Amino acid sequence: MESVRHLAAHLGLDLVAVCLLTFAVYYPRHRRRDLVPAYLALNVGLFTVVAALAETSGNGGAALGFGLFGVLSIIRLRSDAVQHEEVAYYFTILVLGLVCGLPHLALGLAAALSGILLLVVYGADHPRLFARSRRTMVTLDAVHADPAALRADLARRLGEPLNWTVMEVDYVRDLTVVDVRYREPLPGPAEVPAQDGRLERASQGKPAWETV
């Protein structure tokens, strides 16, 4: 009976941790509903197998090996395109299931490790962290031999280029494919409708723009 209560406490800790990560952190930021059941199923499934292997093996060594195998192989097993941020959530959810699924690990230590994982992911994927930094693939309708000209073209189209790599140059069609990291420009003053039907600048001291 004591072992059942201990396992139930670990399961409760795991469910609380994975629900916080999935419903309070991941979904409000990325809005991919299709990955929500995948995250929950992976976590609970790994917890179940690790807990069962730990009970049969005695000290949990086989469970630890199985969990690490699942963590390292999950990226290769996916069939849909997943962003790097979502891979980080996959990794964290699997580690949560592994840590919480080891019944021989003290509950307090498992809770502390789970809390550290949640805090790290919450901070690393926070929207305010490098909020204006972006990455995209750009196809330019020109071939620039001068890196300064290429940088000026990217700056005119996107914002401040931070780093870029020329992936492809097509001299026949006069095209350049660039993998670019850039910083978005700050948004300008917004135009808001006034009561008389005209458009006014949101910042003070700007003249109103009449509609045509």
Secondary structure, 3 states (H helix, E strand, C coil): CHHHHHHHHHHHHHHHHHHHHHHHHHHHHHCCCCHHHHHHHHHHHHHHHHHHHHHHHCCCHHHHHHHHHHHHHHHHHCCCCCCHHHHHHHHHHHHHHHHHHCCCCCHHHHHHHHHHHHHHHHHHCCCCCCCCEEEEEEEECCCCCCHHHHHHHHHHHCCEEEEEEEEEEECCCCEEEEEEEEECCCCCCCEEECCCCCEEECCCCCCCECCC
